[in-house]
Amino acid sequence: MKTIRALAAFALVVGSFGFALAKLPPAPPLTDAQKEEAKAKAAAAAALAAQQQAAAEDRVAAHYFADMKAKGKQVTPPQMAPAAAAAKAAPAKK
């Protein structure tokens, strides 16, 4: 009896979901201004994510070096590749 109830509930959920999706109107087309705004928001979000990633990497590296120094081990940071150093020094321009 539980199986029949579970199957009935499942069928009700799937049916109502399909009905709800069938009633949604199509999205209106974006204007050029909206496309540019969306592109700018995506670029800003990507830049923020890159800054947060770099800050997190710096915190982890500092914590690692502090732990190794506390243990008495000498650790030197590896040299950055020239391309990575140039990319970090000169952020991308719009």
C-alpha positions as CSV (number, residue, x, y, z in Angstrom):
1,M,0.0,0.0,0.0
2,K,2.9,2.4,0.7
3,T,4.3,1.7,-2.7
4,I,1.1,2.7,-4.4
5,R,0.9,5.9,-2.3
6,A,4.5,6.8,-3.1
7,L,4.0,6.2,-6.9
8,A,0.8,8.3,-6.8
9,A,2.6,11.1,-5.0
10,F,5.5,10.9,-7.5
11,A,3.1,11.0,-10.4
12,L,1.3,14.1,-8.9
13,V,4.6,15.9,-8.4
14,V,5.9,15.2,-11.9
15,G,2.5,16.1,-13.5
16,S,2.2,19.4,-11.6
17,F,5.8,20.3,-12.5
18,G,5.2,19.6,-16.2
19,F,2.0,21.6,-16.0
20,A,3.8,24.5,-14.4
21,L,6.5,24.6,-17.0
22,A,4.0,24.4,-19.8
23,K,2.4,27.6,-18.6
24,L,5.5,29.7,-18.5
25,P,5.8,32.3,-21.2
26,P,9.0,32.5,-23.3
27,A,11.6,35.0,-22.1
28,P,11.5,38.4,-23.9
29,P,14.5,39.1,-26.2
30,L,17.2,41.2,-24.7
31,T,18.0,44.6,-26.1
32,D,21.5,45.7,-26.9
33,A,21.6,47.8,-23.7
34,Q,20.6,44.8,-21.6
35,K,23.1,42.6,-23.4
36,E,25.9,45.1,-22.6
37,E,24.7,45.4,-19.0
38,A,24.8,41.6,-18.6
39,K,28.2,41.5,-20.1
40,A,29.5,44.2,-17.8
41,K,28.0,42.4,-14.8
42,A,29.6,39.1,-15.8
43,A,33.0,40.8,-16.3
44,A,32.7,42.5,-12.8
45,A,31.7,39.2,-11.2
46,A,34.7,37.4,-12.9
47,A,37.1,40.1,-11.7
48,L,35.7,39.9,-8.2
49,A,36.1,36.1,-8.2
50,A,39.7,36.4,-9.4
51,Q,40.5,38.9,-6.7
52,Q,38.9,36.7,-4.0
53,Q,40.8,33.6,-5.4
54,A,44.1,35.5,-5.3
55,A,43.4,36.7,-1.7
56,A,42.5,33.2,-0.6
57,E,45.7,31.8,-2.2
58,D,47.8,34.4,-0.5
59,R,46.2,33.6,2.9
60,V,46.8,29.9,2.5
61,A,50.4,30.5,1.4
62,A,51.1,32.8,4.4
63,H,49.6,30.3,6.8
64,Y,51.7,27.5,5.3
65,F,54.9,29.5,5.5
66,A,54.1,30.5,9.1
67,D,53.5,26.9,10.0
68,M,56.7,25.7,8.4
69,K,58.6,28.5,10.2
70,A,57.1,27.5,13.5
71,K,58.2,23.9,12.9
72,G,61.7,25.2,12.2
73,K,61.8,24.2,8.5
74,Q,63.2,26.6,5.9
75,V,60.7,27.0,3.0
76,T,61.3,29.4,0.2
77,P,58.4,30.4,-2.0
78,P,58.7,29.3,-5.6
79,Q,59.3,31.9,-8.3
80,M,56.3,32.8,-10.4
81,A,56.3,32.2,-14.1
82,P,56.9,35.3,-16.2
83,A,53.4,35.2,-17.7
84,A,51.7,34.8,-14.3
85,A,53.8,37.7,-12.9
86,A,52.9,39.9,-15.8
87,A,49.2,39.0,-15.5
88,K,49.2,39.7,-11.8
89,A,51.0,43.0,-12.2
90,A,48.9,44.4,-15.1
91,P,45.2,43.7,-14.7
92,A,43.1,43.3,-17.8
93,K,41.7,46.5,-19.3
94,K,38.2,46.9,-20.6
